[in-house]
Amino acid sequence: MHPNDLGCCLLKEYTGLRDAYLETQDFKGSEEGNTMVPENFYVSQQDLWPFPCGIRIDYVLYKAAPEFSISCKTLKTTKGQDLYHGTPLSDHEALMATLYVSHSPPQQNLSPTHGPAQKSPLISLLKRTWMLLGISTAIADLWVTLTGYVIGLGLFLMLLLSAEGTREAALGLWLSIGLLLGAVAVYLFWLQEAKGLSRAQSEILHMLERIQKTQDLSSELQLAELQQEGDRAEEQ
């Protein structure tokens, strides 16, 4: 996936994974960290026509547990050939990252981790995903409807031609049977696509509702803490 692809952005934003290429201060490798470069003779130039300089499709993603801290010290990529043997081993460039892991003291929750300011990028991505899934579901439903009409047409032709006993009618009958079988196959394919997209859209909607509920609870806790601090200040 390209770094700007919706799936890649959604993965990093929802899971909290950090990209080593964006985090490191010491990078050595191809321009912009590309891991599919035209210098590699395994790479098809037709696949790179939208990206003449290459594309970054391989990542080192990491995330620390609450009691640990992780930082990326260095990140290296090959440039169309292996570092030691010269001959590339794949159409993907190799990635070598040096991560520094250390214990970190428990931090007090001074600022809400689920506040609106921090969750707004995730919410916007989820809403964009939900919208695109809705468009795809509508397209799939349209194909289901169209192939349903074709199936009905095929059945009508079969009934119409089966009543005649001529040679031309028999040929048309076989053609209508082929049309009917093809339409049924396409109908079943798009029907499964529509069901899968609809389930994915429902999951995205559930995630949005859960995040918004978390934000509401966080806001209520913040208000309660502020009220408690105000009461203490008045007592003093």
N, C-alpha and C positions, 0 to 999 in steps of 0.2 A: 504494500500500500504506500502511496505517496504521502509525505508528511501532512499535506493539506487535505487529504481525503477525509470525508466525514467519518468513516469507520475508525481511522487512526486517531483523529481528534477525540472522538467519543470514547475510545478505549482509554486513552491517557487521562482524560478529564474525569471519567467516572471512577477509574481505579486508583487515581493518584500516582500513576507510574511516571517517573521522570526520565527524560530522554538524555542519554549520555552525551550526545553530540551538542545539545543545547546547554548542558550544565558544565562541561569541561572547559578549563582554561588553556589546556595544552592539546591541540588537535594537529595531527599530521596525517595527510592523506589527500585524496582527490578533492577537487573543488566542491564546496558545499556538502562535503561528506557523501558524495554520490557512491553508491555501491553497485550500480549497473552502468558501466562506462563504455563508450564506443571503442576505446583502445583494446578491450578484451575481445579476442576473435571468436569467443563462444557466443557473444551477444549478437542478436539479429538487429541489423540497422533499421529494419522496418518497425521493430518494437520501440525504437528510440526516436522516431521522426518527430513526435511532439516535444522531445527533450534532447536537442542535439548535443548538449554538454553532459548528458547522463541524468540519472535519477536516483534518489535515495529511497531504497525499498527495504533495507535491512537496518535493524535497530538493536541497541543495547538499552533495555528499559530496566529500571530498578526502583525499589521502594523499601523503606526501612520500617522495621517494627518500632513501636513507640519508645522503647528503651534503647534504641540504637540510632546512630546517625551515619549516613552514607554520602560520600561525595566522590565524584569522578575526577581523578587526578589527570589521567591521560587517555586519549582515544586515538587509535591509528587505524587506517584502512590501506589495503593494497591499491595499486593504481594500474589495474589491467594485467598484472603479473604477480607471481608469488615472490615473497620477500627473499627467499633462500634459493629457490630453484629456477625462478624466472618464468616458468610455464604456468599459466593460470590453471587452477584446478576446477573452476566452475565459472558460470556466467555471472555469479555473484561475487563481489569482492569480500575479502576476509575482514572481520572487525576484531580489534584487540583493545580491550579497555582495562584500565587499572582503577579499581575501586578501593577507597579507603573507608573502612568500617570501624566505628568507635562507639563506646558506650556514651550515652548522653543522659544527664540527670533528668528526672521527671519534671516536666514543665507544667506550671500552673495554667489553667485555662483562662488566661487573661482576656482573650478575645474569642468570640464564638467561632467554632470551626465550621459551623453550618449556617453562617450568616448570609444574608441576601447578597452582599458584595462578593463573597467568595463562591457562592453557588450560582450566580447569574450566568457565567459562561457555560456551566453544565446544563442549566435549564434551557438556555438558548439553543444549545446543541441538541438536546432532547426534543425540543419543540420543532426544530428543523428536521430531525429524523422522523418524527411523527408525521409531519407534513408530507415529506417525500414518500413515506410508506403509504400514506393515504392516496397520493397520486398513483403510485404503483398498484395499489389495490383496486382503484377505479379502472385502470387500464386492464387489469386481469379480469375484472368483472365484465368489462365490455367484450373482451374476447370470449368469455364464457357465454355471454348472450348471443354473440354472432355465430359461434359454433353450434349453439343450440338451435338457431334458425336453420343452419345448414343441415343439421341432423334431421330436423322436421322436413326440409325439402327433399333430402335423400329418401326418407320413408315414403313421402308422397309419390316420388318418381317410381319407387319400387312397387307400390300398390297400383300405380297407373299402368306400368309396363308389364306387370305380371298378368294382367287381364288379357293381353294380346299374345298371340302365338307366333308372330312373324320372327324372322331371323334378325331384323333390325331391332325389334323389341327385346330380344334376348341379349343382344350386344349392349343396348342401353341399360338393361337390367344389371348386367355385370358392372357397367360403369357406375351406376347408381350405388351398387353395393360397395365398390371401392371408395366412392365419395363418402358414403356413410361411415365406413370403417375409419377412414382418415379423419373425418370430422369428430368421431367419438374419441380417437386418440388425442387430438388437439384439445377437445373439450375436457377430458380428464386431466391433461397436463395443466391447463390454465385454472381448472377448478382447484387442484392441489396448490398451485401458486397463490391463488386468492386466499385460500385458507391459511397458508403459512404466513403471508403478509398481514392478514388480519390478526393472527395471533401475536406476531411481532409488534404490531401497532398497539394492541391491548397491553402488552408488557411495557412498552415505552410509556403509555398513559399511566400505568400503575406506578412506574418509577417516578414520573412527574408528581403524581399525587403524594407519594411517600416523601419526596424531598420537600414539597411544599408544607406538608404536615410537620416535618422536622424543623423547618424554618419557623413555623408558627409557635411550636413548643419552645424553640430557642428564644424567640422574641418574648414569650411570656416569662421565661426564666430571667431574662435580662431585666424586664420590668420589675419582677419581684425582688431581684437583687438591688436594683436602684432604689426601690421603696424602702427596703431594709436599711440601706446605707443612709437614706434620708431620715428615717426614724432615729437611727443611732446618732446622727449629727444633731438632731433636735434635742435628744436627751442630754447630750454633752453640753 
